[in-house]
Amino acid sequence: MERILGRAVRERRGKTGMTQARLAELSGMTQAAISRLERGKCMPTFPLLERISRAFEATLLVTVEPGRGVTVTFADPDDGLRQGSETRIRNGLLPGQRNGGAVAARAS
């Protein structure tokens, strides 16, 4: 999960042309912390994800779907929450996950 969140942050930062230093400044983190996050070396808290989402001026969508894995998407406000830079874990079910409905968490 840490790697997939980190990859999504790195991809969104690249798409927006934002530097790690600028994202750190806007989200109240250090550049070193952003680097660790992007490399999947830490698991961000929900308040931190909210600050990063605010810095990108985008909605962060995290979806867990049985059999399909985890999807992390930063969606622009005018995307209608359908598009954005999307990253997915493609290795099937997460450890301990069983059949059931999709669960989504939204930070904006």
N, CA, C and O atoms as a GROMACS GRO file, in nm:
protein
  432
    1MET      N    1   0.081  -0.119   0.000
    1MET     CA    2   0.000   0.000   0.000
    1MET      C    3   0.086   0.127   0.000
    1MET      O    4   0.055   0.224  -0.068
    2GLU      N    5   0.196   0.123   0.078
    2GLU     CA    6   0.284   0.240   0.083
    2GLU      C    7   0.341   0.273  -0.055
    2GLU      O    8   0.348   0.389  -0.095
    3ARG      N    9   0.382   0.167  -0.127
    3ARG     CA   10   0.439   0.190  -0.261
    3ARG      C   11   0.338   0.249  -0.357
    3ARG      O   12   0.370   0.338  -0.436
    4ILE      N   13   0.215   0.200  -0.352
    4ILE     CA   14   0.113   0.247  -0.445
    4ILE      C   15   0.076   0.393  -0.417
    4ILE      O   16   0.055   0.471  -0.510
    5LEU      N   17   0.067   0.430  -0.289
    5LEU     CA   18   0.040   0.570  -0.254
    5LEU      C   19   0.157   0.659  -0.297
    5LEU      O   20   0.137   0.767  -0.354
    6GLY      N   21   0.279   0.612  -0.270
    6GLY     CA   22   0.397   0.689  -0.308
    6GLY      C   23   0.406   0.710  -0.458
    6GLY      O   24   0.441   0.819  -0.504
    7ARG      N   25   0.375   0.605  -0.534
    7ARG     CA   26   0.380   0.616  -0.680
    7ARG      C   27   0.275   0.716  -0.730
    7ARG      O   28   0.302   0.796  -0.820
    8ALA      N   29   0.156   0.712  -0.669
    8ALA     CA   30   0.051   0.807  -0.710
    8ALA      C   31   0.091   0.951  -0.682
    8ALA      O   32   0.066   1.039  -0.763
    9VAL      N   33   0.153   0.975  -0.567
    9VAL     CA   34   0.199   1.110  -0.533
    9VAL      C   35   0.306   1.155  -0.631
    9VAL      O   36   0.303   1.267  -0.681
   10ARG      N   37   0.402   1.067  -0.658
   10ARG     CA   38   0.511   1.101  -0.752
   10ARG      C   39   0.456   1.130  -0.892
   10ARG      O   40   0.498   1.226  -0.957
   11GLU      N   41   0.360   1.048  -0.938
   11GLU     CA   42   0.302   1.069  -1.071
   11GLU      C   43   0.225   1.202  -1.077
   11GLU      O   44   0.236   1.276  -1.174
   12ARG      N   45   0.148   1.230  -0.972
   12ARG     CA   46   0.072   1.355  -0.970
   12ARG      C   47   0.165   1.475  -0.966
   12ARG      O   48   0.142   1.576  -1.033
   13ARG      N   49   0.271   1.465  -0.886
   13ARG     CA   50   0.367   1.575  -0.876
   13ARG      C   51   0.432   1.598  -1.012
   13ARG      O   52   0.451   1.712  -1.053
   14GLY      N   53   0.466   1.490  -1.080
   14GLY     CA   54   0.525   1.503  -1.214
   14GLY      C   55   0.428   1.565  -1.313
   14GLY      O   56   0.465   1.649  -1.394
   15LYS      N   57   0.302   1.523  -1.305
   15LYS     CA   58   0.200   1.576  -1.396
   15LYS      C   59   0.179   1.726  -1.377
   15LYS      O   60   0.155   1.799  -1.473
   16THR      N   61   0.189   1.772  -1.252
   16THR     CA   62   0.168   1.913  -1.223
   16THR      C   63   0.294   1.996  -1.234
   16THR      O   64   0.289   2.119  -1.230
   17GLY      N   65   0.410   1.929  -1.249
   17GLY     CA   66   0.537   2.002  -1.257
   17GLY      C   67   0.584   2.055  -1.122
   17GLY      O   68   0.669   2.144  -1.117
   18MET      N   69   0.530   2.001  -1.014
   18MET     CA   70   0.564   2.047  -0.880
   18MET      C   71   0.691   1.975  -0.833
   18MET      O   72   0.706   1.855  -0.855
   19THR      N   73   0.779   2.047  -0.768
   19THR     CA   74   0.898   1.985  -0.711
   19THR      C   75   0.865   1.924  -0.576
   19THR      O   76   0.763   1.956  -0.515
   20GLN      N   77   0.951   1.835  -0.529
   20GLN     CA   78   0.933   1.780  -0.394
   20GLN      C   79   0.937   1.891  -0.291
   20GLN      O   80   0.861   1.890  -0.194
   21ALA      N   81   1.026   1.987  -0.310
   21ALA     CA   82   1.038   2.098  -0.215
   21ALA      C   83   0.909   2.180  -0.209
   21ALA      O   84   0.865   2.218  -0.101
   22ARG      N   85   0.848   2.205  -0.323
   22ARG     CA   86   0.724   2.283  -0.326
   22ARG      C   87   0.609   2.205  -0.262
   22ARG      O   88   0.531   2.261  -0.186
   23LEU      N   89   0.599   2.074  -0.293
   23LEU     CA   90   0.495   1.993  -0.230
   23LEU      C   91   0.515   1.989  -0.079
   23LEU      O   92   0.419   1.996  -0.004
   24ALA      N   93   0.640   1.977  -0.035
   24ALA     CA   94   0.669   1.978   0.108
   24ALA      C   95   0.624   2.109   0.172
   24ALA      O   96   0.561   2.109   0.278
   25GLU      N   97   0.654   2.218   0.106
   25GLU     CA   98   0.615   2.350   0.158
   25GLU      C   99   0.463   2.362   0.169
   25GLU      O  100   0.411   2.407   0.271
   26LEU      N  101   0.392   2.322   0.065
   26LEU     CA  102   0.246   2.335   0.063
   26LEU      C  103   0.176   2.239   0.158
   26LEU      O  104   0.065   2.268   0.204
   27SER      N  105   0.239   2.126   0.188
   27SER     CA  106   0.174   2.026   0.273
   27SER      C  107   0.226   2.025   0.416
   27SER      O  108   0.182   1.945   0.499
   28GLY      N  109   0.322   2.113   0.444
   28GLY     CA  110   0.375   2.120   0.580
   28GLY      C  111   0.468   2.006   0.616
   28GLY      O  112   0.478   1.967   0.732
   29MET      N  113   0.537   1.952   0.516
   29MET     CA  114   0.630   1.842   0.537
   29MET      C  115   0.771   1.888   0.500
   29MET      O  116   0.790   2.002   0.456
   30THR      N  117   0.867   1.801   0.517
   30THR     CA  118   1.002   1.828   0.468
   30THR      C  119   1.018   1.761   0.332
   30THR      O  120   0.944   1.670   0.296
   31GLN      N  121   1.117   1.807   0.256
   31GLN     CA  122   1.145   1.746   0.126
   31GLN      C  123   1.187   1.601   0.147
   31GLN      O  124   1.152   1.514   0.066
   32ALA      N  125   1.261   1.574   0.253
   32ALA     CA  126   1.304   1.436   0.281
   32ALA      C  127   1.184   1.346   0.309
   32ALA      O  128   1.183   1.230   0.268
   33ALA      N  129   1.084   1.398   0.378
   33ALA     CA  130   0.962   1.319   0.406
   33ALA      C  131   0.886   1.290   0.277
   33ALA      O  132   0.833   1.180   0.260
   34ILE      N  133   0.879   1.387   0.187
   34ILE     CA  134   0.814   1.365   0.057
   34ILE      C  135   0.889   1.257  -0.020
   34ILE      O  136   0.828   1.169  -0.081
   35SER      N  137   1.020   1.262  -0.017
   35SER     CA  138   1.102   1.161  -0.086
   35SER      C  139   1.075   1.022  -0.029
   35SER      O  140   1.057   0.927  -0.105
   36ARG      N  141   1.071   1.009   0.103
   36ARG     CA  142   1.042   0.879   0.165
   36ARG      C  143   0.903   0.830   0.126
   36ARG      O  144   0.884   0.712   0.097
   37LEU      N  145   0.805   0.922   0.126
   37LEU     CA  146   0.668   0.887   0.087
   37LEU      C  147   0.665   0.834  -0.056
   37LEU      O  148   0.605   0.730  -0.082
   38GLU      N  149   0.729   0.906  -0.148
   38GLU     CA  150   0.728   0.867  -0.289
   38GLU      C  151   0.799   0.734  -0.314
   38GLU      O  152   0.767   0.663  -0.410
   39ARG      N  153   0.894   0.699  -0.229
   39ARG     CA  154   0.965   0.572  -0.243
   39ARG      C  155   0.895   0.458  -0.170
   39ARG      O  156   0.943   0.345  -0.169
   40GLY      N  157   0.780   0.488  -0.108
   40GLY     CA  158   0.705   0.384  -0.038
   40GLY      C  159   0.767   0.342   0.093
   40GLY      O  160   0.747   0.229   0.138
   41LYS      N  161   0.842   0.430   0.155
   41LYS     CA  162   0.912   0.398   0.280
   41LYS      C  163   0.834   0.436   0.405
   41LYS      O  164   0.881   0.413   0.516
   42CYS      N  165   0.716   0.495   0.388
   42CYS     CA  166   0.634   0.530   0.503
   42CYS      C  167   0.487   0.523   0.464
   42CYS      O  168   0.452   0.534   0.346
   43MET      N  169   0.401   0.506   0.563
   43MET     CA  170   0.257   0.502   0.540
   43MET      C  171   0.198   0.633   0.590
   43MET      O  172   0.198   0.658   0.711
   44PRO      N  173   0.148   0.717   0.500
   44PRO     CA  174   0.095   0.847   0.542
   44PRO      C  175  -0.036   0.831   0.619
   44PRO      O  176  -0.113   0.738   0.595
   45THR      N  177  -0.060   0.924   0.710
   45THR     CA  178  -0.186   0.928   0.784
   45THR      C  179  -0.292   0.995   0.696
   45THR      O  180  -0.260   1.060   0.596
   46PHE      N  181  -0.419   0.980   0.735
   46PHE     CA  182  -0.525   1.047   0.660
   46PHE      C  183  -0.511   1.199   0.664
   46PHE      O  184  -0.532   1.263   0.561
   47PRO      N  185  -0.478   1.261   0.778
   47PRO     CA  186  -0.458   1.406   0.776
   47PRO      C  187  -0.346   1.449   0.680
   47PRO      O  188  -0.358   1.553   0.615
   48LEU      N  189  -0.240   1.370   0.672
   48LEU     CA  190  -0.132   1.403   0.578
   48LEU      C  191  -0.179   1.389   0.434
   48LEU      O  192  -0.149   1.474   0.350
   49LEU      N  193  -0.254   1.282   0.405
   49LEU     CA  194  -0.308   1.266   0.270
   49LEU      C  195  -0.400   1.382   0.234
   49LEU      O  196  -0.403   1.425   0.119
   50GLU      N  197  -0.475   1.430   0.330
   50GLU     CA  198  -0.562   1.546   0.305
   50GLU      C  199  -0.479   1.669   0.271
   50GLU      O  200  -0.516   1.745   0.181
   51ARG      N  201  -0.369   1.691   0.343
   51ARG     CA  202  -0.283   1.808   0.314
   51ARG      C  203  -0.219   1.795   0.176
   51ARG      O  204  -0.207   1.895   0.104
   52ILE      N  205  -0.178   1.676   0.139
   52ILE     CA  206  -0.120   1.654   0.006
   52ILE      C  207  -0.225   1.677  -0.102
   52ILE      O  208  -0.198   1.740  -0.204
   53SER      N  209  -0.344   1.626  -0.080
   53SER     CA  210  -0.455   1.646  -0.173
   53SER      C  211  -0.484   1.796  -0.192
   53SER      O  212  -0.504   1.843  -0.304
   54ARG      N  213  -0.484   1.869  -0.081
   54ARG     CA  214  -0.507   2.014  -0.087
   54ARG      C  215  -0.394   2.083  -0.164
   54ARG      O  216  -0.420   2.174  -0.242
   55ALA      N  217  -0.270   2.040  -0.142
   55ALA     CA  218  -0.155   2.099  -0.212
   55ALA      C  219  -0.168   2.079  -0.363
   55ALA      O  220  -0.131   2.167  -0.440
   56PHE      N  221  -0.219   1.962  -0.405
   56PHE     CA  222  -0.239   1.934  -0.546
   56PHE      C  223  -0.369   1.994  -0.600
   56PHE      O  224  -0.394   1.990  -0.721
   57GLU      N  225  -0.451   2.050  -0.512
   57GLU     CA  226  -0.584   2.101  -0.550
   57GLU      C  227  -0.661   1.993  -0.625
   57GLU      O  228  -0.718   2.017  -0.731
   58ALA      N  229  -0.661   1.873  -0.567
   58ALA     CA  230  -0.725   1.758  -0.629
   58ALA      C  231  -0.789   1.671  -0.522
   58ALA      O  232  -0.753   1.678  -0.404
   59THR      N  233  -0.883   1.591  -0.562
   59THR     CA  234  -0.946   1.495  -0.474
   59THR      C  235  -0.867   1.365  -0.480
   59THR      O  236  -0.832   1.317  -0.588
   60LEU      N  237  -0.839   1.308  -0.364
   60LEU     CA  238  -0.770   1.180  -0.358
   60LEU      C  239  -0.872   1.070  -0.334
   60LEU      O  240  -0.947   1.073  -0.237
   61LEU      N  241  -0.875   0.975  -0.425
   61LEU     CA  242  -0.967   0.861  -0.413
   61LEU      C  243  -0.885   0.734  -0.395
   61LEU      O  244  -0.794   0.706  -0.473
   62VAL      N  245  -0.919   0.657  -0.292
   62VAL     CA  246  -0.856   0.527  -0.268
   62VAL      C  247  -0.969   0.425  -0.269
   62VAL      O  248  -1.062   0.434  -0.189
   63THR      N  249  -0.960   0.328  -0.360
   63THR     CA  250  -1.063   0.227  -0.374
   63THR      C  251  -1.002   0.089  -0.354
   63THR      O  252  -0.897   0.058  -0.410
   64VAL      N  253  -1.069   0.007  -0.274
   64VAL     CA  254  -1.028  -0.130  -0.253
   64VAL      C  255  -1.138  -0.219  -0.312
   64VAL      O  256  -1.252  -0.215  -0.268
   65GLU      N  257  -1.100  -0.299  -0.412
   65GLU     CA  258  -1.197  -0.386  -0.479
   65GLU      C  259  -1.150  -0.531  -0.470
   65GLU      O  260  -1.039  -0.563  -0.514
   66PRO      N  261  -1.232  -0.619  -0.414
   66PRO     CA  262  -1.194  -0.760  -0.407
   66PRO      C  263  -1.160  -0.816  -0.545
   66PRO      O  264  -1.235  -0.799  -0.641
   67GLY      N  265  -1.048  -0.882  -0.551
   67GLY     CA  266  -1.005  -0.943  -0.676
   67GLY      C  267  -0.937  -0.847  -0.772
   67GLY      O  268  -0.879  -0.891  -0.872
   68ARG      N  269  -0.944  -0.718  -0.746
   68ARG     CA  270  -0.884  -0.620  -0.836
   68ARG      C  271  -0.777  -0.537  -0.767
   68ARG      O  272  -0.700  -0.469  -0.836
   69GLY      N  273  -0.768  -0.540  -0.637
   69GLY     CA  274  -0.664  -0.468  -0.565
   69GLY      C  275  -0.705  -0.329  -0.524
   69GLY      O  276  -0.823  -0.299  -0.505
   70VAL      N  277  -0.605  -0.244  -0.511
   70VAL     CA  278  -0.621  -0.108  -0.461
   70VAL      C  279  -0.593  -0.009  -0.574
   70VAL      O  280  -0.496  -0.025  -0.648
   71THR      N  281  -0.677   0.092  -0.586
   71THR     CA  282  -0.658   0.198  -0.683
   71THR      C  283  -0.643   0.330  -0.608
   71THR      O  284  -0.722   0.360  -0.518
   72VAL      N  285  -0.544   0.408  -0.643
   72VAL     CA  286  -0.524   0.542  -0.587
   72VAL      C  287  -0.531   0.641  -0.702
   72VAL      O  288  -0.456   0.628  -0.799
   73THR      N  289  -0.620   0.738  -0.692
   73THR     CA  290  -0.641   0.835  -0.798
   73THR      C  291  -0.644   0.977  -0.742
   73THR      O  292  -0.712   1.003  -0.643
   74PHE      N  293  -0.572   1.068  -0.805
   74PHE     CA  294  -0.587   1.211  -0.780
   74PHE      C  295  -0.673   1.264  -0.893
   74PHE      O  296  -0.632   1.260  -1.009
   75ALA      N  297  -0.790   1.314  -0.861
   75ALA     CA  298  -0.883   1.364  -0.962
   75ALA      C  299  -0.894   1.515  -0.952
   75ALA      O  300  -0.911   1.570  -0.843
   76ASP      N  301  -0.883   1.582  -1.067
   76ASP     CA  302  -0.903   1.726  -1.070
   76ASP      C  303  -1.049   1.757  -1.040
   76ASP      O  304  -1.136   1.676  -1.072
   77PRO      N  305  -1.077   1.873  -0.980
   77PRO     CA  306  -1.216   1.906  -0.946
   77PRO      C  307  -1.312   1.900  -1.064
   77PRO      O  308  -1.428   1.863  -1.047
   78ASP      N  309  -1.266   1.936  -1.183
   78ASP     CA  310  -1.354   1.937  -1.299
   78ASP      C  311  -1.359   1.802  -1.370
   78ASP      O  312  -1.423   1.790  -1.475
   79ASP      N  313  -1.292   1.699  -1.315
   79ASP     CA  314  -1.294   1.565  -1.374
   79ASP      C  315  -1.420   1.487  -1.337
   79ASP      O  316  -1.443   1.379  -1.392
   80GLY      N  317  -1.498   1.538  -1.247
   80GLY     CA  318  -1.616   1.464  -1.204
   80GLY      C  319  -1.580   1.336  -1.130
   80GLY      O  320  -1.658   1.241  -1.128
   81LEU      N  321  -1.460   1.332  -1.070
   81LEU     CA  322  -1.411   1.218  -0.994
   81LEU      C  323  -1.402   1.090  -1.076
   81LEU      O  324  -1.402   0.981  -1.018
   82ARG      N  325  -1.394   1.101  -1.206
   82ARG     CA  326  -1.386   0.984  -1.292
   82ARG      C  327  -1.247   0.964  -1.350
   82ARG      O  328  -1.205   0.851  -1.375
   83GLN      N  329  -1.174   1.074  -1.371
   83GLN     CA  330  -1.044   1.065  -1.435
   83GLN      C  331  -0.939   1.110  -1.336
   83GLN      O  332  -0.969   1.142  -1.221
   84GLY      N  333  -0.817   1.112  -1.380
   84GLY     CA  334  -0.707   1.155  -1.295
   84GLY      C  335  -0.589   1.064  -1.317
   84GLY      O  336  -0.594   0.974  -1.402
   85SER      N  337  -0.483   1.084  -1.241
   85SER     CA  338  -0.371   0.994  -1.256
   85SER      C  339  -0.396   0.878  -1.162
   85SER      O  340  -0.401   0.894  -1.040
   86GLU      N  341  -0.410   0.760  -1.220
   86GLU     CA  342  -0.453   0.642  -1.146
   86GLU      C  343  -0.341   0.541  -1.134
   86GLU      O  344  -0.269   0.514  -1.230
   87THR      N  345  -0.327   0.486  -1.015
   87THR     CA  346  -0.229   0.382  -0.989
   87THR      C  347  -0.300   0.268  -0.920
   87THR      O  348  -0.382   0.290  -0.831
   88ARG      N  349  -0.270   0.145  -0.960
   88ARG     CA  350  -0.342   0.029  -0.906
   88ARG      C  351  -0.242  -0.080  -0.867
   88ARG      O  352  -0.142  -0.102  -0.935
   89ILE      N  353  -0.271  -0.148  -0.755
   89ILE     CA  354  -0.200  -0.269  -0.721
   89ILE      C  355  -0.265  -0.379  -0.803
   89ILE      O  356  -0.386  -0.399  -0.792
   90ARG      N  357  -0.189  -0.449  -0.883
   90ARG     CA  358  -0.246  -0.547  -0.976
   90ARG      C  359  -0.225  -0.691  -0.930
   90ARG      O  360  -0.245  -0.784  -1.008
   91ASN      N  361  -0.187  -0.712  -0.807
   91ASN     CA  362  -0.158  -0.848  -0.763
   91ASN      C  363  -0.276  -0.913  -0.694
   91ASN      O  364  -0.258  -1.002  -0.611
   92GLY      N  365  -0.396  -0.872  -0.725
   92GLY     CA  366  -0.515  -0.936  -0.670
   92GLY      C  367  -0.548  -0.890  -0.531
   92GLY      O  368  -0.527  -0.773  -0.496
   93LEU      N  369  -0.600  -0.980  -0.451
   93LEU     CA  370  -0.646  -0.947  -0.317
   93LEU      C  371  -0.528  -0.910  -0.228
   93LEU      O  372  -0.418  -0.963  -0.242
   94LEU      N  373  -0.553  -0.818  -0.137
   94LEU     CA  374  -0.454  -0.781  -0.038
   94LEU      C  375  -0.452  -0.887   0.072
   94LEU      O  376  -0.551  -0.959   0.088
   95PRO      N  377  -0.344  -0.897   0.148
   95PRO     CA  378  -0.339  -0.996   0.255
   95PRO      C  379  -0.458  -0.979   0.351
   95PRO      O  380  -0.487  -0.868   0.396
   96GLY      N  381  -0.525  -1.089   0.383
   96GLY     CA  382  -0.638  -1.086   0.475
   96GLY      C  383  -0.768  -1.041   0.413
   96GLY      O  384  -0.871  -1.044   0.481
   97GLN      N  385  -0.768  -1.000   0.288
   97GLN     CA  386  -0.890  -0.951   0.223
   97GLN      C  387  -0.975  -1.067   0.177
   97GLN      O  388  -0.923  -1.167   0.127
   98ARG      N  389  -1.106  -1.056   0.195
   98ARG     CA  390  -1.200  -1.160   0.153
   98ARG      C  391  -1.301  -1.099   0.058
   98ARG      O  392  -1.302  -0.978   0.035
   99ASN      N  393  -1.386  -1.183   0.003
   99ASN     CA  394  -1.489  -1.134  -0.089
   99ASN      C  395  -1.579  -1.035  -0.019
   99ASN      O  396  -1.605  -1.047   0.101
  100GLY      N  397  -1.625  -0.938  -0.092
  100GLY     CA  398  -1.711  -0.834  -0.038
  100GLY      C  399  -1.718  -0.717  -0.132
  100GLY      O  400  -1.664  -0.724  -0.242
  101GLY      N  401  -1.781  -0.611  -0.090
  101GLY     CA  402  -1.798  -0.494  -0.176
  101GLY      C  403  -1.676  -0.403  -0.172
  101GLY      O  404  -1.589  -0.416  -0.086
  102ALA      N  405  -1.671  -0.312  -0.265
  102ALA     CA  406  -1.563  -0.213  -0.273
  102ALA      C  407  -1.581  -0.109  -0.164
  102ALA      O  408  -1.693  -0.075  -0.126
  103VAL      N  409  -1.470  -0.060  -0.114
  103VAL     CA  410  -1.470   0.044  -0.012
  103VAL      C  411  -1.388   0.158  -0.066
  103VAL      O  412  -1.278   0.136  -0.118
  104ALA      N  413  -1.436   0.279  -0.057
  104ALA     CA  414  -1.360   0.395  -0.106
  104ALA      C  415  -1.342   0.495   0.006
  104ALA      O  416  -1.433   0.517   0.086
  105ALA      N  417  -1.225   0.556   0.011
  105ALA     CA  418  -1.199   0.664   0.104
  105ALA      C  419  -1.168   0.788   0.021
  105ALA      O  420  -1.096   0.778  -0.079
  106ARG      N  421  -1.220   0.901   0.060
  106ARG     CA  422  -1.203   1.023  -0.019
  106ARG      C  423  -1.148   1.133   0.068
  106ARG      O  424  -1.200   1.158   0.177
  107ALA      N  425  -1.044   1.199   0.021
  107ALA     CA  426  -0.987   1.315   0.090
  107ALA      C  427  -0.982   1.430  -0.009
  107ALA      O  428  -0.925   1.415  -0.118
  108SER      N  429  -1.040   1.541   0.025
  108SER     CA  430  -1.033   1.657  -0.063
  108SER      C  431  -1.032   1.784   0.017
  108SER      O  432  -1.027   1.893  -0.040
   0.00000   0.00000   0.00000
